[in-house]
Amino acid sequence: MAIRFKKFQPTEYVRVIRNGRTVKEGLGLTLLYSDIQTSILLLPATALDASFAFDELITADYQSVFVQGAVTYVIEDFKQAGKMADFSYKWEYGTRFGAALELFNKRINNVINTIVIREIGKKEIRQVIQMADEMAGIILENLRQDETMINLGIRILNINVLGIVAKPETRKALEAAAREEILKEQDDAIYKRRNAAIEQERLIKENELNTEMKVAQKEQEIKERKLEGKLALEEKEKDRRIKMRNTEMEEKIKLEERNKEFVELETENNRKRAEEQAFAAAAMIKAYENANVALIEACALANMDPKTLMAKAFMELGENAGKIGTLNMTPDLLAAIADAGKM
């Protein structure tokens, strides 16, 4: 029988079993024990990392991909974990739970492989190679609910999917398709840029035309206002002229009325003068009715000039022509009469 002394690390969980019963357990224990009667289980109390890599995973469109990643976990239930793998501590080998952790990692990888196969089979290659972060979340959620993880007594802390890679020939085909898509996007960008330039030019032209139309409208409005002003002035001038014409006509009417009154007055005056003259003539005629005609004629002839007298003499000759037999008028007599008329 050998008595041994061992001081374990604070990151190591130790269970001391003697005669089938746990007599002592905890982190970083210091022990003095007999290796014949005592068994020691040593479990890691730190976070553990395990990598996984799965090849020949088939997508929904029958393409093969390679998935690589890592899982981080801790042993949460040490008693349960001690039941699921051999964590025995052997002094002579100085082992540190290597085989047990490999078994844990294998079981974890099997569960992850099942989850990855199921999820990748649902999607096509183009979606699969772009879902690393999504895949990590799916794996983490499923592992935390998986019965195997609970039975192992572990808790999953994190999942990192380092890459989802297609086969080289598939990758080349995808690269070619992506390259064509990029070139198409480049052409579309050029086309959109040209369309944008054309659209911008069209907007500029429209703005110019709108500006010209607005300017033309303003000019038309100014012309219409000027025309309205001119028509208003002409209308005012027309009204003024009509008023002046009406005023002139009123003045003429008033003048004509005054003229009419004047004519009527003058006519009345002339009538009165004529009546007076007629009355005077009547009085004179009445006065001459009892007068001697020969005397009146003698008075009249006394005041006549020689021409009038000669005219009256010839008139009387004409009146008594029937009574005259022969009348001789010699040139000398005519000359004498003419000379008398000049006197």
HELIX and SHEET records of a PDB file:
HELIX    1   1 PHE A   78  MET A   84  1                                   7    
HELIX    2   2 GLY A   98  ILE A  120  1                                  23    
HELIX    3   3 ILE A  125  VAL A  128  1                                   4    
HELIX    4   4 ALA A  132  GLN A  145  1                                  14    
HELIX    5   5 GLU A  147  LEU A  152  1                                   6    
HELIX    6   6 PRO A  168  GLU A  289  1                                 122    
HELIX    7   7 VAL A  293  ALA A  302  1                                  10    
HELIX    8   8 PRO A  306  GLU A  319  1                                  14    
HELIX    9   9 ALA A  321  LYS A  323  5                                   3    
HELIX   10  10 PRO A  331  LYS A  342  1                                  12    
SHEET    1   A 2 ILE A   3  LYS A   7  0                                        
SHEET    2   A 2 THR A  30  SER A  34 -1                                        
SHEET    1   B 3 ARG A  21  LEU A  27  0                                        
SHEET    2   B 3 GLU A  12  ARG A  18 -1                                        
SHEET    3   B 3 THR A  38  PRO A  44 -1                                        
SHEET    1   C 3 LEU A  48  ILE A  58  0                                        
SHEET    2   C 3 SER A  64  ILE A  75 -1                                        
SHEET    3   C 3 ILE A 154  ALA A 166 -1                                        
END                                                                             
